[in-house]
Amino acid sequence: MSTPTGPLTGLRVIELAHIMAGPVCGLMLADMGADVIKVEKPNGDDTRRFVPPEIQGEAAAYMMMNRNKRGIALNLKDPDALEILHRLLADADVVIENYRKGTMEKLGLSYEDLAKANPRLIYCEISGFGRTGPYADRGGFDLIAQGMSGLMSITGEGPDRPPVKVAAPISDINAGILAAMGVCAAYSNVLQTGRGQKVDTSLFEAAIVQTYWQSAIAFATGEKPAPLGSAHPLNAPYQSFQTSDGWINVGAANQSNWLRFLGVIGAPELNDDPRFSANAVRIRNLPALVEILNGYLAQQTTATWLQRMEEAELPAGPVNDIMQMHDDPQTRARDMIVAVDHPRAGRVETIGHPVKFSRTPASIDRAAPLLGQHTREVLADLGCDDARIEALIRSRAVVAADPL
């Protein structure tokens, strides 16, 4: 593994998190150079069992969420393992945890407990609903957060249809990104003041902030927004249209783009129609507008329209499937698909880091760890000799992978 170059190089992070939101936070920090030590239970993070698919017995889901991290496995019911965790946290910069409320307190690992010995500690909590409020004791899942946040009421093809979940676990992923943002902000404050703090976010809040436009409409009108399929609630036309061989997204939202769009499809007279002459009336007459525009766009292939729209400098793009996105030249040019060598699965591809730094670039060069792959290494870093490490393994206080 090469030496980290990212802007967080030197930051030590202990990840006490499983499945998705917490691990997303950890991988964001790890990509930016932090030394993230993932602490797993003896049978591992539950995503190790999110199969199929798997590659050479390793869960693809686990490998995606946990690249760039070192991994150890501790049985926190064992006093020796708990003591090891306390030692890891004593000089850590950040701890990420997404246990149910009260779990860390029972282990003597609350922020108040740890901050006594480590006042610079940033204590990042990610939960279903946040650590305060009437739902603080509830567990949370992406599906539940999407429903309660209103997201599922605005997703889908139209009103009076069954609710639709955003296919990607958007509240999980967004919560992890928000948590990483919070950690970076808190770290900036540590550098100024020398004092750490708690960073608290949730899947519920991560889903709520996806409703900015629809909430603005509701605040202003007192009416609940309805699902619009691929259309935009405030601009038109801004959605998917069917072509002769597929689908195309067109962003002809402002007036200049609208006029360019009419030129591309050969229908300048539509701007003289009082139903479509300005954005506000296009929004009010959207079904009629879409029906007319579909008639034009169905006459040519997606590729033909994309070429014409690019020549007209009109925002447009294909509706790719995931594998087409992986193969898109812009995806590759931005290093959003990278490969790492896994000790068991071999060469595996993963999603790249989405933020580019000119002086301290993020890097992804460590595959997700085997269960307990770095247990011996981390214990040695704590000053444990070989005899002590082997005793901890025999007592099952820790789990260590066989040496590679």
Order of alpha helices (4+ residues) and beta strands (2+ residues): beta-alpha-beta-beta-beta-alpha-beta-alpha-beta-alpha-alpha-beta-alpha-alpha-beta-alpha-alpha-beta-beta-alpha-alpha-alpha-alpha-beta-alpha-alpha-beta-beta-alpha-alpha-beta
